[in-house]
């Protein structure tokens, strides 16, 4: 159960919690709103990959499992389907890993120094 809670906390902290830090920064006065600024720093256009890549990965992984459970007429046919969908899901996973910083919901108002 502790591992499950750790995974949930990791997901929330990295992928769905940046807007909360922005609201805390506004509330505490760490960021002051400039009335003359023409655009909001919170509105960042999202690229197609933020929706498409996770959907492709889930569909490819699901098809890989379905191909294992619903075997074809021959083992070579089943192996071909499993390899195709397995490579598609692993390839999509590595593309998401490569673009990982784009998927993180980081705070946008106050930028902290990065320690390398």
N, CA, C and O atoms as a GROMACS GRO file, in nm:
protein
  464
    1UNK      N    1   0.082  -0.119   0.000
    1UNK     CA    2   0.000   0.000   0.000
    1UNK      C    3   0.087   0.126   0.000
    1UNK      O    4   0.049   0.228  -0.058
    2UNK      N    5   0.203   0.120   0.065
    2UNK     CA    6   0.290   0.236   0.070
    2UNK      C    7   0.346   0.270  -0.068
    2UNK      O    8   0.362   0.388  -0.101
    3UNK      N    9   0.375   0.168  -0.148
    3UNK     CA   10   0.422   0.193  -0.284
    3UNK      C   11   0.316   0.259  -0.370
    3UNK      O   12   0.347   0.346  -0.451
    4UNK      N   13   0.191   0.219  -0.352
    4UNK     CA   14   0.080   0.279  -0.426
    4UNK      C   15   0.066   0.428  -0.391
    4UNK      O   16   0.053   0.512  -0.479
    5UNK      N   17   0.071   0.458  -0.261
    5UNK     CA   18   0.061   0.597  -0.217
    5UNK      C   19   0.179   0.679  -0.269
    5UNK      O   20   0.162   0.796  -0.304
    6UNK      N   21   0.296   0.619  -0.275
    6UNK     CA   22   0.414   0.689  -0.328
    6UNK      C   23   0.398   0.719  -0.476
    6UNK      O   24   0.435   0.827  -0.522
    7UNK      N   25   0.342   0.624  -0.552
    7UNK     CA   26   0.320   0.647  -0.695
    7UNK      C   27   0.218   0.758  -0.718
    7UNK      O   28   0.236   0.842  -0.806
    8UNK      N   29   0.110   0.758  -0.639
    8UNK     CA   30   0.008   0.862  -0.652
    8UNK      C   31   0.067   0.999  -0.620
    8UNK      O   32   0.042   1.096  -0.691
    9UNK      N   33   0.146   1.005  -0.514
    9UNK     CA   34   0.208   1.132  -0.475
    9UNK      C   35   0.307   1.180  -0.581
    9UNK      O   36   0.312   1.299  -0.612
   10UNK      N   37   0.385   1.089  -0.638
   10UNK     CA   38   0.480   1.125  -0.744
   10UNK      C   39   0.405   1.183  -0.864
   10UNK      O   40   0.446   1.284  -0.921
   11UNK      N   41   0.295   1.116  -0.903
   11UNK     CA   42   0.217   1.165  -1.017
   11UNK      C   43   0.161   1.304  -0.989
   11UNK      O   44   0.173   1.394  -1.072
   12UNK      N   45   0.101   1.321  -0.874
   12UNK     CA   46   0.041   1.450  -0.841
   12UNK      C   47   0.145   1.561  -0.834
   12UNK      O   48   0.123   1.671  -0.885
   13UNK      N   49   0.259   1.534  -0.772
   13UNK     CA   50   0.361   1.637  -0.756
   13UNK      C   51   0.424   1.677  -0.888
   13UNK      O   52   0.463   1.793  -0.904
   14UNK      N   53   0.436   1.585  -0.983
   14UNK     CA   54   0.507   1.615  -1.106
   14UNK      C   55   0.418   1.646  -1.226
   14UNK      O   56   0.460   1.719  -1.316
   15UNK      N   57   0.298   1.592  -1.229
   15UNK     CA   58   0.218   1.604  -1.349
   15UNK      C   59   0.087   1.679  -1.331
   15UNK      O   60   0.021   1.711  -1.430
   16UNK      N   61   0.046   1.709  -1.209
   16UNK     CA   62  -0.083   1.777  -1.194
   16UNK      C   63  -0.087   1.873  -1.077
   16UNK      O   64  -0.195   1.897  -1.022
   17UNK      N   65   0.025   1.928  -1.036
   17UNK     CA   66   0.026   2.011  -0.916
   17UNK      C   67   0.089   2.148  -0.938
   17UNK      O   68   0.098   2.226  -0.843
   18UNK      N   69   0.133   2.180  -1.057
   18UNK     CA   70   0.200   2.307  -1.081
   18UNK      C   71   0.109   2.427  -1.063
   18UNK      O   72   0.153   2.532  -1.017
   19UNK      N   73  -0.018   2.413  -1.101
   19UNK     CA   74  -0.110   2.524  -1.088
   19UNK      C   75  -0.136   2.559  -0.942
   19UNK      O   76  -0.165   2.674  -0.909
   20UNK      N   77  -0.126   2.460  -0.853
   20UNK     CA   78  -0.144   2.488  -0.710
   20UNK      C   79  -0.030   2.575  -0.657
   20UNK      O   80  -0.052   2.666  -0.577
   21UNK      N   81   0.091   2.548  -0.703
   21UNK     CA   82   0.205   2.630  -0.661
   21UNK      C   83   0.189   2.773  -0.714
   21UNK      O   84   0.226   2.868  -0.646
   22UNK      N   85   0.134   2.786  -0.835
   22UNK     CA   86   0.109   2.920  -0.888
   22UNK      C   87   0.008   2.996  -0.803
   22UNK      O   88   0.026   3.115  -0.777
   23UNK      N   89  -0.097   2.928  -0.758
   23UNK     CA   90  -0.197   2.996  -0.674
   23UNK      C   91  -0.138   3.033  -0.539
   23UNK      O   92  -0.172   3.138  -0.484
   24UNK      N   93  -0.052   2.949  -0.483
   24UNK     CA   94   0.014   2.982  -0.356
   24UNK      C   95   0.107   3.102  -0.375
   24UNK      O   96   0.113   3.189  -0.288
   25UNK      N   97   0.179   3.107  -0.487
   25UNK     CA   98   0.267   3.221  -0.514
   25UNK      C   99   0.188   3.351  -0.527
   25UNK      O  100   0.233   3.455  -0.480
   26UNK      N  101   0.070   3.345  -0.591
   26UNK     CA  102  -0.014   3.464  -0.600
   26UNK      C  103  -0.065   3.506  -0.463
   26UNK      O  104  -0.064   3.625  -0.430
   27UNK      N  105  -0.109   3.410  -0.384
   27UNK     CA  106  -0.165   3.439  -0.252
   27UNK      C  107  -0.061   3.498  -0.157
   27UNK      O  108  -0.091   3.591  -0.082
   28UNK      N  109   0.061   3.445  -0.161
   28UNK     CA  110   0.166   3.492  -0.071
   28UNK      C  111   0.237   3.617  -0.121
   28UNK      O  112   0.317   3.676  -0.048
   29UNK      N  113   0.209   3.658  -0.243
   29UNK     CA  114   0.271   3.779  -0.296
   29UNK      C  115   0.408   3.756  -0.358
   29UNK      O  116   0.482   3.852  -0.381
   30UNK      N  117   0.443   3.632  -0.385
   30UNK     CA  118   0.571   3.604  -0.451
   30UNK      C  119   0.570   3.649  -0.597
   30UNK      O  120   0.675   3.668  -0.657
   31UNK      N  121   0.450   3.665  -0.652
   31UNK     CA  122   0.436   3.713  -0.790
   31UNK      C  123   0.336   3.827  -0.788
   31UNK      O  124   0.227   3.814  -0.732
   32UNK      N  125   0.372   3.938  -0.847
   32UNK     CA  126   0.279   4.051  -0.854
   32UNK      C  127   0.229   4.062  -0.998
   32UNK      O  128   0.306   4.052  -1.093
   33UNK      N  129   0.101   4.084  -1.010
   33UNK     CA  130   0.036   4.092  -1.140
   33UNK      C  131   0.062   4.230  -1.199
   33UNK      O  132   0.039   4.332  -1.134
   34UNK      N  133   0.108   4.232  -1.322
   34UNK     CA  134   0.130   4.358  -1.393
   34UNK      C  135   0.007   4.384  -1.479
   34UNK      O  136  -0.025   4.306  -1.568
   35UNK      N  137  -0.062   4.495  -1.453
   35UNK     CA  138  -0.185   4.524  -1.526
   35UNK      C  139  -0.160   4.559  -1.672
   35UNK      O  140  -0.249   4.544  -1.755
   36UNK      N  141  -0.041   4.604  -1.702
   36UNK     CA  142  -0.009   4.643  -1.840
   36UNK      C  143   0.038   4.525  -1.925
   36UNK      O  144   0.054   4.539  -2.046
   37UNK      N  145   0.059   4.412  -1.862
   37UNK     CA  146   0.104   4.294  -1.937
   37UNK      C  147  -0.009   4.244  -2.026
   37UNK      O  148  -0.123   4.230  -1.980
   38UNK      N  149   0.020   4.219  -2.151
   38UNK     CA  150  -0.085   4.188  -2.248
   38UNK      C  151  -0.135   4.044  -2.240
   38UNK      O  152  -0.252   4.019  -2.271
   39UNK      N  153  -0.052   3.951  -2.201
   39UNK     CA  154  -0.095   3.811  -2.198
   39UNK      C  155  -0.066   3.751  -2.060
   39UNK      O  156   0.020   3.797  -1.987
   40UNK      N  157  -0.140   3.648  -2.029
   40UNK     CA  158  -0.123   3.581  -1.900
   40UNK      C  159  -0.009   3.480  -1.909
   40UNK      O  160   0.000   3.405  -2.006
   41UNK      N  161   0.079   3.477  -1.810
   41UNK     CA  162   0.185   3.376  -1.812
   41UNK      C  163   0.133   3.236  -1.784
   41UNK      O  164   0.205   3.138  -1.802
   42UNK      N  165   0.007   3.226  -1.741
   42UNK     CA  166  -0.051   3.094  -1.713
   42UNK      C  167  -0.103   3.026  -1.838
   42UNK      O  168  -0.114   2.904  -1.842
   43UNK      N  169  -0.135   3.104  -1.941
   43UNK     CA  170  -0.189   3.043  -2.062
   43UNK      C  171  -0.075   3.005  -2.156
   43UNK      O  172  -0.017   3.090  -2.224
   44UNK      N  173  -0.046   2.877  -2.158
   44UNK     CA  174   0.058   2.824  -2.245
   44UNK      C  175  -0.009   2.728  -2.343
   44UNK      O  176  -0.075   2.634  -2.300
   45UNK      N  177   0.006   2.752  -2.473
   45UNK     CA  178  -0.059   2.661  -2.568
   45UNK      C  179   0.000   2.520  -2.560
   45UNK      O  180   0.122   2.502  -2.556
   46UNK      N  181  -0.088   2.423  -2.558
   46UNK     CA  182  -0.046   2.283  -2.551
   46UNK      C  183  -0.031   2.227  -2.691
   46UNK      O  184  -0.111   2.256  -2.780
   47UNK      N  185   0.070   2.148  -2.709
   47UNK     CA  186   0.097   2.084  -2.837
   47UNK      C  187   0.012   1.958  -2.849
   47UNK      O  188  -0.046   1.912  -2.750
   48UNK      N  189   0.003   1.902  -2.968
   48UNK     CA  190  -0.077   1.783  -2.993
   48UNK      C  191  -0.025   1.662  -2.916
   48UNK      O  192  -0.101   1.571  -2.885
   49UNK      N  193   0.105   1.661  -2.886
   49UNK     CA  194   0.164   1.542  -2.824
   49UNK      C  195   0.117   1.519  -2.681
   49UNK      O  196   0.126   1.407  -2.631
   50UNK      N  197   0.068   1.623  -2.614
   50UNK     CA  198   0.024   1.607  -2.476
   50UNK      C  199  -0.100   1.519  -2.465
   50UNK      O  200  -0.120   1.454  -2.362
   51UNK      N  201  -0.180   1.514  -2.568
   51UNK     CA  202  -0.298   1.428  -2.567
   51UNK      C  203  -0.275   1.302  -2.649
   51UNK      O  204  -0.316   1.193  -2.609
   52UNK      N  205  -0.210   1.316  -2.763
   52UNK     CA  206  -0.197   1.204  -2.856
   52UNK      C  207  -0.103   1.095  -2.807
   52UNK      O  208  -0.137   0.977  -2.816
   53UNK      N  209   0.013   1.130  -2.754
   53UNK     CA  210   0.111   1.028  -2.716
   53UNK      C  211   0.063   0.938  -2.602
   53UNK      O  212   0.079   0.816  -2.612
   54UNK      N  213   0.004   0.990  -2.494
   54UNK     CA  214  -0.047   0.898  -2.392
   54UNK      C  215  -0.159   0.808  -2.444
   54UNK      O  216  -0.168   0.692  -2.405
   55UNK      N  217  -0.245   0.861  -2.530
   55UNK     CA  218  -0.353   0.780  -2.586
   55UNK      C  219  -0.296   0.670  -2.675
   55UNK      O  220  -0.341   0.555  -2.668
   56UNK      N  221  -0.198   0.703  -2.758
   56UNK     CA  222  -0.135   0.602  -2.844
   56UNK      C  223  -0.069   0.494  -2.760
   56UNK      O  224  -0.079   0.376  -2.793
   57UNK      N  225  -0.002   0.533  -2.652
   57UNK     CA  226   0.065   0.435  -2.568
   57UNK      C  227  -0.036   0.341  -2.500
   57UNK      O  228  -0.012   0.221  -2.494
   58UNK      N  229  -0.145   0.395  -2.450
   58UNK     CA  230  -0.246   0.312  -2.384
   58UNK      C  231  -0.312   0.218  -2.485
   58UNK      O  232  -0.333   0.100  -2.455
   59UNK      N  233  -0.344   0.268  -2.603
   59UNK     CA  234  -0.406   0.183  -2.706
   59UNK      C  235  -0.309   0.074  -2.751
   59UNK      O  236  -0.350  -0.041  -2.765
   60UNK      N  237  -0.183   0.108  -2.773
   60UNK     CA  238  -0.085   0.008  -2.818
   60UNK      C  239  -0.062  -0.098  -2.711
   60UNK      O  240  -0.054  -0.217  -2.743
   61UNK      N  241  -0.052  -0.057  -2.585
   61UNK     CA  242  -0.034  -0.155  -2.477
   61UNK      C  243  -0.157  -0.244  -2.463
   61UNK      O  244  -0.145  -0.364  -2.441
   62UNK      N  245  -0.276  -0.184  -2.475
   62UNK     CA  246  -0.399  -0.263  -2.467
   62UNK      C  247  -0.408  -0.363  -2.581
   62UNK      O  248  -0.448  -0.478  -2.560
   63UNK      N  249  -0.371  -0.322  -2.701
   63UNK     CA  250  -0.374  -0.413  -2.815
   63UNK      C  251  -0.273  -0.526  -2.798
   63UNK      O  252  -0.298  -0.638  -2.841
   64UNK      N  253  -0.159  -0.497  -2.737
   64UNK     CA  254  -0.059  -0.601  -2.711
   64UNK      C  255  -0.116  -0.706  -2.616
   64UNK      O  256  -0.100  -0.826  -2.640
   65UNK      N  257  -0.183  -0.662  -2.511
   65UNK     CA  258  -0.245  -0.756  -2.416
   65UNK      C  259  -0.358  -0.833  -2.482
   65UNK      O  260  -0.371  -0.954  -2.461
   66UNK      N  261  -0.439  -0.765  -2.562
   66UNK     CA  262  -0.550  -0.833  -2.631
   66UNK      C  263  -0.495  -0.938  -2.727
   66UNK      O  264  -0.552  -1.047  -2.737
   67UNK      N  265  -0.387  -0.907  -2.797
   67UNK     CA  266  -0.327  -1.005  -2.890
   67UNK      C  267  -0.273  -1.126  -2.816
   67UNK      O  268  -0.276  -1.237  -2.869
   68UNK      N  269  -0.225  -1.107  -2.694
   68UNK     CA  270  -0.180  -1.221  -2.614
   68UNK      C  271  -0.297  -1.307  -2.567
   68UNK      O  272  -0.289  -1.429  -2.566
   69UNK      N  273  -0.406  -1.242  -2.528
   69UNK     CA  274  -0.521  -1.315  -2.476
   69UNK      C  275  -0.604  -1.381  -2.586
   69UNK      O  276  -0.656  -1.490  -2.566
   70UNK      N  277  -0.615  -1.316  -2.700
   70UNK     CA  278  -0.696  -1.370  -2.810
   70UNK      C  279  -0.600  -1.414  -2.920
   70UNK      O  280  -0.582  -1.343  -3.020
   71UNK      N  281  -0.540  -1.527  -2.903
   71UNK     CA  282  -0.438  -1.576  -2.995
   71UNK      C  283  -0.496  -1.598  -3.134
   71UNK      O  284  -0.612  -1.634  -3.150
   72UNK      N  285  -0.410  -1.577  -3.234
   72UNK     CA  286  -0.450  -1.598  -3.372
   72UNK      C  287  -0.449  -1.746  -3.409
   72UNK      O  288  -0.435  -1.832  -3.322
   73UNK      N  289  -0.463  -1.775  -3.538
   73UNK     CA  290  -0.467  -1.913  -3.585
   73UNK      C  291  -0.331  -1.981  -3.571
   73UNK      O  292  -0.325  -2.099  -3.536
   74UNK      N  293  -0.225  -1.910  -3.595
   74UNK     CA  294  -0.092  -1.968  -3.583
   74UNK      C  295  -0.010  -1.886  -3.483
   74UNK      O  296  -0.043  -1.772  -3.452
   75UNK      N  297   0.096  -1.948  -3.433
   75UNK     CA  298   0.178  -1.878  -3.334
   75UNK      C  299   0.259  -1.766  -3.398
   75UNK      O  300   0.292  -1.668  -3.332
   76UNK      N  301   0.290  -1.780  -3.528
   76UNK     CA  302   0.365  -1.673  -3.596
   76UNK      C  303   0.278  -1.547  -3.613
   76UNK      O  304   0.327  -1.435  -3.603
   77UNK      N  305   0.150  -1.569  -3.640
   77UNK     CA  306   0.059  -1.456  -3.652
   77UNK      C  307   0.046  -1.384  -3.518
   77UNK      O  308   0.049  -1.261  -3.512
   78UNK      N  309   0.030  -1.461  -3.411
   78UNK     CA  310   0.021  -1.402  -3.277
   78UNK      C  311   0.149  -1.329  -3.241
   78UNK      O  312   0.145  -1.219  -3.187
   79UNK      N  313   0.263  -1.390  -3.271
   79UNK     CA  314   0.392  -1.327  -3.242
   79UNK      C  315   0.409  -1.196  -3.319
   79UNK      O  316   0.460  -1.098  -3.265
   80UNK      N  317   0.366  -1.195  -3.445
   80UNK     CA  318   0.378  -1.074  -3.526
   80UNK      C  319   0.294  -0.960  -3.468
   80UNK      O  320   0.340  -0.847  -3.459
   81UNK      N  321   0.170  -0.991  -3.428
   81UNK     CA  322   0.084  -0.889  -3.369
   81UNK      C  323   0.139  -0.838  -3.236
   81UNK      O  324   0.140  -0.718  -3.210
   82UNK      N  325   0.184  -0.930  -3.152
   82UNK     CA  326   0.238  -0.891  -3.022
   82UNK      C  327   0.365  -0.807  -3.039
   82UNK      O  328   0.383  -0.708  -2.969
   83UNK      N  329   0.452  -0.847  -3.131
   83UNK     CA  330   0.574  -0.768  -3.155
   83UNK      C  331   0.542  -0.629  -3.209
   83UNK      O  332   0.603  -0.530  -3.168
   84UNK      N  333   0.446  -0.621  -3.301
   84UNK     CA  334   0.409  -0.492  -3.357
   84UNK      C  335   0.357  -0.398  -3.249
   84UNK      O  336   0.405  -0.285  -3.235
   85UNK      N  337   0.258  -0.445  -3.172
   85UNK     CA  338   0.199  -0.358  -3.069
   85UNK      C  339   0.295  -0.336  -2.953
   85UNK      O  340   0.291  -0.230  -2.890
   86UNK      N  341   0.380  -0.432  -2.924
   86UNK     CA  342   0.480  -0.413  -2.819
   86UNK      C  343   0.582  -0.308  -2.857
   86UNK      O  344   0.617  -0.222  -2.775
   87UNK      N  345   0.630  -0.313  -2.981
   87UNK     CA  346   0.726  -0.213  -3.028
   87UNK      C  347   0.659  -0.075  -3.034
   87UNK      O  348   0.722   0.026  -3.002
   88UNK      N  349   0.532  -0.070  -3.074
   88UNK     CA  350   0.460   0.058  -3.078
   88UNK      C  351   0.446   0.117  -2.939
   88UNK      O  352   0.465   0.238  -2.921
   89UNK      N  353   0.413   0.034  -2.840
   89UNK     CA  354   0.397   0.087  -2.704
   89UNK      C  355   0.531   0.126  -2.643
   89UNK      O  356   0.540   0.229  -2.576
   90UNK      N  357   0.635   0.047  -2.664
   90UNK     CA  358   0.767   0.080  -2.610
   90UNK      C  359   0.824   0.204  -2.680
   90UNK      O  360   0.884   0.290  -2.616
   91UNK      N  361   0.805   0.214  -2.811
   91UNK     CA  362   0.851   0.332  -2.884
   91UNK      C  363   0.782   0.459  -2.836
   91UNK      O  364   0.846   0.563  -2.820
   92UNK      N  365   0.651   0.451  -2.815
   92UNK     CA  366   0.578   0.567  -2.764
   92UNK      C  367   0.623   0.603  -2.624
   92UNK      O  368   0.633   0.721  -2.590
   93UNK      N  369   0.651   0.502  -2.542
   93UNK     CA  370   0.699   0.527  -2.406
   93UNK      C  371   0.832   0.602  -2.409
   93UNK      O  372   0.852   0.696  -2.331
   94UNK      N  373   0.922   0.563  -2.498
   94UNK     CA  374   1.052   0.631  -2.506
   94UNK      C  375   1.040   0.772  -2.563
   94UNK      O  376   1.118   0.861  -2.527
   95UNK      N  377   0.944   0.794  -2.651
   95UNK     CA  378   0.920   0.931  -2.700
   95UNK      C  379   0.869   1.019  -2.586
   95UNK      O  380   0.910   1.134  -2.574
   96UNK      N  381   0.780   0.964  -2.503
   96UNK     CA  382   0.732   1.039  -2.386
   96UNK      C  383   0.846   1.065  -2.289
   96UNK      O  384   0.855   1.174  -2.233
   97UNK      N  385   0.933   0.966  -2.268
   97UNK     CA  386   1.048   0.987  -2.180
   97UNK      C  387   1.142   1.095  -2.235
   97UNK      O  388   1.193   1.178  -2.159
   98UNK      N  389   1.164   1.094  -2.364
   98UNK     CA  390   1.253   1.192  -2.426
   98UNK      C  391   1.198   1.334  -2.410
   98UNK      O  392   1.274   1.428  -2.387
   99UNK      N  393   1.067   1.348  -2.423
   99UNK     CA  394   1.001   1.479  -2.408
   99UNK      C  395   0.944   1.496  -2.268
   99UNK      O  396   0.846   1.569  -2.250
  100UNK      N  397   1.002   1.431  -2.169
  100UNK     CA  398   0.945   1.427  -2.035
  100UNK      C  399   0.927   1.562  -1.969
  100UNK      O  400   0.827   1.583  -1.900
  101UNK      N  401   1.020   1.654  -1.989
  101UNK     CA  402   1.008   1.785  -1.924
  101UNK      C  403   0.889   1.863  -1.978
  101UNK      O  404   0.838   1.952  -1.909
  102UNK      N  405   0.845   1.833  -2.098
  102UNK     CA  406   0.728   1.901  -2.153
  102UNK      C  407   0.598   1.852  -2.089
  102UNK      O  408   0.499   1.925  -2.087
  103UNK      N  409   0.598   1.730  -2.035
  103UNK     CA  410   0.478   1.674  -1.975
  103UNK      C  411   0.462   1.713  -1.828
  103UNK      O  412   0.355   1.694  -1.771
  104UNK      N  413   0.567   1.766  -1.767
  104UNK     CA  414   0.562   1.803  -1.626
  104UNK      C  415   0.485   1.933  -1.610
  104UNK      O  416   0.506   2.028  -1.685
  105UNK      N  417   0.395   1.936  -1.512
  105UNK     CA  418   0.316   2.056  -1.483
  105UNK      C  419   0.392   2.142  -1.384
  105UNK      O  420   0.365   2.140  -1.264
  106UNK      N  421   0.488   2.217  -1.435
  106UNK     CA  422   0.573   2.301  -1.350
  106UNK      C  423   0.505   2.434  -1.323
  106UNK      O  424   0.427   2.482  -1.406
  107UNK      N  425   0.534   2.496  -1.209
  107UNK     CA  426   0.481   2.630  -1.184
  107UNK      C  427   0.533   2.728  -1.289
  107UNK      O  428   0.648   2.720  -1.332
  108UNK      N  429   0.447   2.822  -1.330
  108UNK     CA  430   0.483   2.912  -1.439
  108UNK      C  431   0.511   3.054  -1.393
  108UNK      O  432   0.575   3.131  -1.465
  109UNK      N  433   0.465   3.091  -1.274
  109UNK     CA  434   0.477   3.231  -1.233
  109UNK      C  435   0.614   3.263  -1.176
  109UNK      O  436   0.678   3.359  -1.219
  110UNK      N  437   0.660   3.187  -1.080
  110UNK     CA  438   0.788   3.213  -1.014
  110UNK      C  439   0.886   3.105  -1.056
  110UNK      O  440   0.863   2.986  -1.029
  111UNK      N  441   0.993   3.144  -1.122
  111UNK     CA  442   1.094   3.048  -1.165
  111UNK      C  443   1.206   3.043  -1.062
  111UNK      O  444   1.265   3.145  -1.028
  112UNK      N  445   1.233   2.926  -1.011
  112UNK     CA  446   1.340   2.909  -0.913
  112UNK      C  447   1.468   2.871  -0.984
  112UNK      O  448   1.466   2.820  -1.096
  113UNK      N  449   1.580   2.896  -0.917
  113UNK     CA  450   1.709   2.860  -0.974
  113UNK      C  451   1.722   2.708  -0.980
  113UNK      O  452   1.684   2.638  -0.887
  114UNK      N  453   1.775   2.660  -1.091
  114UNK     CA  454   1.794   2.517  -1.106
  114UNK      C  455   1.932   2.480  -1.056
  114UNK      O  456   2.032   2.543  -1.092
  115UNK      N  457   1.938   2.378  -0.973
  115UNK     CA  458   2.064   2.330  -0.919
  115UNK      C  459   2.107   2.209  -1.000
  115UNK      O  460   2.036   2.109  -1.004
  116UNK      N  461   2.222   2.217  -1.063
  116UNK     CA  462   2.271   2.104  -1.144
  116UNK      C  463   2.370   2.023  -1.066
  116UNK      O  464   2.422   1.924  -1.117
   0.00000   0.00000   0.00000
